[in-house]
């Protein structure tokens, strides 16, 4: 499974097309360079297949997110051989829920999780990709099937043929002609996420979640004495507008949070929040992953781990196709696995979203769990348990 030249000339990447060469081929094209796409590309490349990664924003780019990698995500990084130095990550072993300025529930994790800022995580994944010879195509591309393979092209006319396409373009992305959930690409009405990084006035060894009807705030420890501050806010007609205003209003509602934070290291940035949704209709040789496969409400904080996990799964599915398995059967099996793997997280996220809108009920539930440690631990294990490995589809 090495890169193949369709016409003539030596190919170092589709962006370096030799004179007279209009089309090249590779085993797999991955569209999207976030955690999910990088994990997919790495899982393919580690098996010896040729892969090209398409991402117009470059190697390392920032985006508002929670920046907590829960244990299942840590396990994926370890399986993929991604090295993060101790100084690059902040370990944590639990979650704390605060309601009305009071800690109401502490939930320990069974194994270590990491707080890692997004540029650092992407940088570590990119270093691993470079070690395995993954090439990058810094362009916005479209993938179309010609019935035998996929043809991936950009606006300049450069073309690349691939047997498999993995799409990791996020909840709003669309690089292929696949039929999609009609809700995809539409934000949840009235909900927005805002992220900033700030100096921590005291170190955290857990993720702190402050719930209120108007906004939730998540504090995730980061390396070098910082905290990621993520705000999930419900907009109203007379509410604040703009990332900084939403951020300031949320902290004003949570004075116990504001006392933990020093100066900002990054300006608040916002992005729309999207509802649960699936990409529909599995297609032969096409594997969605990350938010493009299934969107989990960020209130659970499981997004980065789910992205890594689904990216790895998409890469393994691609390898099955390259080994000769029926491409449509593999696509269907991948879609079923993603749905099962995220079902508990989606259920728990929905419950948390409901409780965040009903503070008195949330306080009662938290109080009940605080007095039943065994039940609390069982709830955590239910929400974060790793899915069963998917049985491989045998080659034809």
PECOR-V40476 format. One record per pair of residues at least 6 apart in sequence whose C-alpha atoms are under 7 Angstrom apart, sorted by the first residue. I is the first residue (numbers start at 1). J is the second residue. D is the distance in whole Angstrom. If there is no record, write none. Layout:
BEGIN
i->(I	I)
j->(J	J)
d->(D	D)
END
This chain:
BEGIN
i->(1	1	1	1	2	2	3	3	3	3	4	4	4	5	5	5	6	6	6	7	7	8	9	9	11	13	13	13	14	14	14	15	22	22	23	23	24	24	24	25	25	25	26	26	26	26	27	27	27	27	27	27	28	28	28	28	28	28	28	29	29	29	29	29	29	29	30	30	30	30	30	30	30	30	31	31	31	31	31	31	31	31	32	32	32	32	32	33	33	35	35	35	36	36	36	36	36	36	36	37	37	38	39	39	39	40	40	40	40	41	41	41	42	43	43	43	43	44	44	44	45	45	45	46	51	51	52	52	52	52	53	53	53	54	54	54	54	55	55	55	55	56	56	56	57	58	60	60	60	61	62	62	64	64	64	64	64	65	66	66	66	67	67	67	67	67	67	68	68	68	68	68	68	69	69	69	69	69	70	70	70	70	71	71	71	72	72	73	73	73	73	73	74	76	76	82	82	82	83	84	87	88	88	88	89	89	89	89	89	90	90	90	90	90	90	91	91	91	91	91	92	92	92	92	92	93	93	93	93	93	93	93	94	94	94	94	94	95	95	95	95	95	95	96	96	96	96	96	96	96	96	97	97	97	97	97	97	97	98	98	98	98	99	99	99	99	101	101	104	104	105	105	107	107	115	115	115	116	117	139	140	141	141	141	141	142	142	142	142	142	143	143	143	143	143	143	144	144	144	144	144	145	149	149	149	150	150	150	150	151	151	151	151	152	152	152	153	153	163	164	164	164	165	165	165	166	166	166	166	167	167	167	168	168	168	168	169	170	170	170	171	171	171	171	171	172	172	179	179	180	180	181	181	181	181	183	184	186	187	187	187	187	188	188	188	190	190	190	191	191	191	191	191	191	192	192	192	192	192	192	192	193	193	193	193	193	193	193	193	194	194	194	194	194	194	194	194	194	195	195	195	195	195	195	196	196	196	196	196	196	196	197	197	197	197	197	197	197	198	198	198	198	198	198	198	198	199	199	199	199	199	199	199	199	200	200	200	200	200	200	201	201	201	202	203	204	205	207	207	207	207	208	208	208	209	209	209	210	210	210	211	211	212	212	213	213	213	213	214	214	215	215	215	215	215	216	216	216	217	217	217	217	218	218	218	219	219	219	219	220	220	220	221	221	222	231	240	243	243	243	244	247	251	251	275	275	276	276	276	276	277	277	278	278	279	279	279	282	282	282	283	283	284	284	284	285	285	285	286	287	287	288	289	289	289	289	290	290	290	290	291	296	296	297	299	299	299	300	310	317	317	320	321	323	324	324	325	325	325	325	326	326	330	337	341	344	345	348	355	355	356	369	369)
j->(27	48	49	50	49	50	25	26	27	50	24	25	26	11	24	25	23	24	25	21	23	21	18	21	17	135	136	137	137	158	160	137	158	159	159	160	159	160	161	160	161	162	50	51	161	162	49	50	51	162	163	164	50	51	52	162	163	164	165	51	52	53	162	164	165	166	37	41	52	53	54	165	166	167	37	53	54	55	166	167	168	169	54	55	167	168	169	54	55	122	307	308	168	289	290	307	308	310	311	168	311	125	308	311	312	311	312	314	315	51	53	315	129	80	312	315	316	315	316	319	51	132	134	132	134	135	134	135	136	137	135	136	137	136	137	138	139	137	138	139	140	138	139	140	138	138	119	122	123	119	118	119	194	195	269	270	271	195	228	230	301	115	116	117	118	228	304	114	115	116	220	301	304	113	114	115	304	305	113	114	302	305	111	112	113	305	386	304	305	306	308	309	113	308	309	124	125	128	124	124	223	116	120	223	114	115	116	222	223	114	115	116	221	222	223	112	113	114	115	205	112	113	114	205	206	108	109	111	112	113	205	206	107	108	109	206	207	106	107	108	206	207	208	103	105	106	107	206	207	208	209	103	104	105	106	208	209	210	104	209	210	211	210	211	212	363	254	256	366	367	366	370	376	377	220	221	222	222	222	154	154	152	153	154	175	152	153	154	175	176	150	151	152	153	175	176	150	151	152	176	177	151	161	162	163	161	162	163	164	159	160	161	162	159	160	161	159	160	285	285	286	318	285	286	287	286	287	288	314	287	288	289	288	289	290	292	292	290	291	292	184	185	291	292	295	184	185	280	281	279	280	277	278	279	280	277	277	274	272	273	274	275	273	274	275	234	235	236	232	233	234	235	272	273	232	233	234	270	271	272	273	230	231	232	233	270	271	272	273	230	231	232	243	247	268	269	270	271	229	230	231	268	269	270	228	229	230	266	267	268	269	226	227	228	229	264	265	266	226	227	228	261	262	263	264	265	225	226	227	261	262	263	264	265	225	226	227	260	261	262	260	261	262	260	225	221	221	218	219	220	221	218	219	220	217	218	219	216	217	218	217	356	356	359	356	357	358	359	233	234	231	232	233	234	250	231	232	233	229	230	231	232	229	230	231	227	228	229	230	227	228	229	227	228	228	247	246	268	269	270	268	268	257	258	295	297	294	295	296	297	294	295	293	294	292	293	294	331	332	335	328	331	327	328	331	327	328	331	331	314	331	314	307	310	311	314	306	307	310	311	307	303	346	349	349	352	353	349	338	330	334	393	327	395	395	396	393	394	395	396	395	396	393	390	387	383	383	383	361	362	362	375	376)
d->(7	7	5	6	6	5	6	5	7	5	7	5	6	7	5	6	6	5	6	6	7	6	6	7	7	6	7	7	6	7	7	6	7	7	5	6	7	5	6	5	4	6	6	6	6	5	6	5	6	5	5	6	6	5	7	5	6	5	6	6	5	6	6	6	5	6	6	6	6	5	6	6	5	6	7	6	5	7	6	5	6	6	6	5	7	5	5	7	5	6	6	6	6	6	5	5	5	7	4	5	6	6	6	5	5	4	5	6	5	7	7	7	6	7	6	5	7	5	7	7	6	6	7	7	6	7	6	5	6	7	6	5	6	6	5	6	6	6	5	6	7	4	4	5	7	6	6	6	6	6	6	6	7	5	6	7	7	7	7	6	6	6	5	5	6	7	7	6	5	6	6	7	7	6	5	6	6	5	5	7	7	6	6	6	5	6	6	7	4	7	6	6	7	7	6	6	6	6	6	6	6	7	7	6	6	6	5	6	5	5	5	7	6	5	5	6	6	4	6	7	6	5	6	5	5	6	5	7	5	6	7	6	6	4	5	5	6	6	5	6	5	5	6	7	6	4	6	7	6	5	6	6	6	5	6	6	5	6	5	6	5	6	6	5	7	7	7	6	6	6	6	5	7	7	6	6	5	6	7	6	6	6	5	5	7	6	6	6	5	6	6	6	4	7	6	5	5	5	6	6	7	6	7	6	5	6	5	6	7	7	6	5	7	6	5	6	4	6	7	5	6	6	6	5	6	6	5	6	7	6	5	6	6	5	6	6	6	7	5	5	6	6	5	5	7	7	4	6	6	5	5	7	6	5	6	7	6	7	6	6	4	7	6	5	5	5	5	7	7	6	5	6	7	6	6	5	7	7	6	5	5	7	6	5	6	5	5	6	6	6	5	7	6	7	6	5	4	7	6	5	6	5	5	6	6	5	7	6	6	4	7	7	6	5	6	6	5	5	6	5	7	6	6	6	4	5	6	4	6	6	5	6	6	7	6	5	6	6	5	6	5	5	6	6	7	6	7	7	6	5	7	6	5	7	6	5	7	6	5	6	7	6	6	6	6	5	7	7	6	6	7	5	4	6	6	6	5	7	7	6	5	7	6	5	6	6	6	5	7	5	5	7	5	6	7	7	5	6	5	5	5	7	7	6	7	7	7	5	6	7	6	5	6	5	7	6	7	5	6	7	6	6	5	4	6	5	7	7	7	6	6	7	7	5	5	6	7	4	6	6	7	7	6	6	6	7	7	5	7	6	7	7	5	6	4	6	6	5	3	5	7	6	6	6	5	5	6	6	7	5	7	7	5)
END
